[in-house]
């Protein structure tokens, strides 16, 4: 069990970074979304590392910053979210 460097994760593809997190004992938890003033929404995918007593040691997020776009799959004007930027970030409190 090791706390991973964000710089190292950023050097990998998303799949490579995700696989490394899971191999190191991080648990993939449910995604959630938040409003974002810069583009519309951000979708956050948390990966949490727990100790043997199930206490949180570390939390790293894969974050997608998205804008609304017309979904061309439908003719009724539905909108969907399209990522304009992605990044790996660490939880504010550790």
N, C-alpha and C positions, 0 to 999 in steps of 0.2 A: 504494500500500500504506500503510494507516494503522491504528494501534492505536485501536480504538474505545472510547468511553466506555460503561461499564456503565449509567450513569444514562440515557444516550440510548437504549440498547437496551431498557431497562426501560419506556421511554415508548412503545415500538412494540408491535404485536401480535407473536405468535410468528412468524408467516409473514413479516411485514415485517422483523423483526430477523434472521431466518435468511437472507432474501434479501440484506439489506445485508451481512451477514458474508461471504457467498459472493461478492458483487460486489467487496468489498474485498480478496479474495484468501485468505480463511480457507478451510481445508479441513475438511469434515465427516468426522470419523473415527468408528469403531465405538462404539456405545453400550456402557455397562457398568453393572452394578448393585452396590450396596453395602448392607450392613445399616445401619439408622438407628434409634437408640434412641428418637427422638421419635415415629416412626409405623410403622416396620416395615422399609421399603426406600426407597432413593433410586436413581433411574435417572438417569444422567448422560450427556449428549450433548455430546461435545467438538467444538469448532471451533478449529482450530490455524492460526496464521499462521507461515509459514516464510520465511526470507530466500532469496536466490538460491542459496545453498550448502546449502539444505535444513536449516538450523539453526532450531530453534524460537524464535520471537520472542515469541509471545503464545499463550495458551490460554484460551478462554472456554467455560464450560459452561452448557447449559440443563439445570437439575436439576428433576426431579419427585419430590416426597416422597409416597410412596404407602402406603396401608393395604390389608390383605387384605379382600376382600368376596366374598360368594357370587356365583358367575357364574350368573345366571338363565337363560342360554342352554342349560344342561345340567341334567339331573335327578339326576346322580350326586354332587352336593355339591362340585363343583370350585370352587376359589377363583381369583380373579384379583386384580390390583393396580389400585387406583383412586387417581388423583392427588388429594391434598387441598391441595397447595400447589406452585407452580412459581416458579422464579426464575433469573435470569442471574447467574452468579458467575465470578470470575476464578481461575485456578490459583494455589495458594498460593505457588509459587516464581516467579511472574511471568507 
